[in-house]
Amino acid sequence: MPKLKTHSGTKDRVKITKNGKVRAGHPNKNHFLQKKSGARKRSLAGLTTLGKVNAASAKKRLGVK
């Protein structure tokens, strides 16, 4: 069976922690920022842990078990 290629888009957007959790940036932080409050934009800063379904999808695209 051939080797699987890593999905390069996912590789740039997520990070797998030592414990196997998947960390990614918050959504809704790219545009239409003028109408969002400062507190809301600050709360979107940093990384968040992906949920079970999205984490499994990301791990599959990265070739992680």
C-alpha positions as CSV (number, residue, x, y, z in Angstrom):
1,M,0.0,0.0,0.0
2,P,1.5,3.4,-0.9
3,K,2.4,6.1,1.6
4,L,-0.2,8.8,2.3
5,K,0.6,12.4,1.6
6,T,0.1,14.9,4.4
7,H,-2.6,17.5,3.6
8,S,-0.6,20.7,3.3
9,G,-3.5,23.0,4.1
10,T,-4.2,21.1,7.3
11,K,-0.6,21.0,8.2
12,D,-0.4,24.8,8.2
13,R,-3.6,25.3,10.2
14,V,-3.5,22.8,13.0
15,K,-1.0,21.5,15.6
16,I,-1.1,18.2,17.4
17,T,-0.2,18.4,21.1
18,K,1.9,15.9,23.0
19,N,-1.3,14.4,24.4
20,G,-2.9,14.0,21.0
21,K,-5.3,17.0,21.1
22,V,-5.7,19.1,18.0
23,R,-5.2,22.9,18.4
24,A,-6.3,25.4,15.8
25,G,-7.1,29.1,15.5
26,H,-10.5,30.4,16.2
27,P,-12.8,31.0,13.3
28,N,-14.4,34.4,12.5
29,K,-11.2,36.4,13.0
30,N,-10.3,37.2,9.4
31,H,-12.7,39.8,8.1
32,F,-15.8,41.9,9.1
33,L,-13.8,42.9,12.2
34,Q,-15.1,46.4,12.4
35,K,-18.6,45.3,13.6
36,K,-17.1,43.0,16.2
37,S,-16.4,44.3,19.7
38,G,-12.8,44.5,21.0
39,A,-13.6,42.0,23.7
40,R,-15.0,39.6,21.1
41,K,-11.9,39.9,19.0
42,R,-9.6,39.5,22.0
43,S,-11.4,36.3,23.0
44,L,-10.9,34.9,19.4
45,A,-7.1,35.4,19.8
46,G,-4.9,32.4,20.4
47,L,-5.7,28.8,19.7
48,T,-8.7,26.6,20.6
49,T,-8.9,22.8,21.0
50,L,-11.0,21.2,18.2
51,G,-14.0,19.0,19.0
52,K,-14.0,15.3,18.7
53,V,-15.4,15.1,15.1
54,N,-13.2,17.9,13.7
55,A,-10.1,16.6,15.5
56,A,-10.6,13.1,14.0
57,S,-11.0,14.7,10.5
58,A,-7.8,16.7,10.9
59,K,-5.8,13.8,12.2
60,K,-7.0,11.7,9.3
61,R,-5.8,14.4,6.8
62,L,-2.4,14.5,8.6
63,G,-2.0,10.8,8.7
64,V,-2.0,10.6,12.5
65,K,-3.7,7.7,14.2
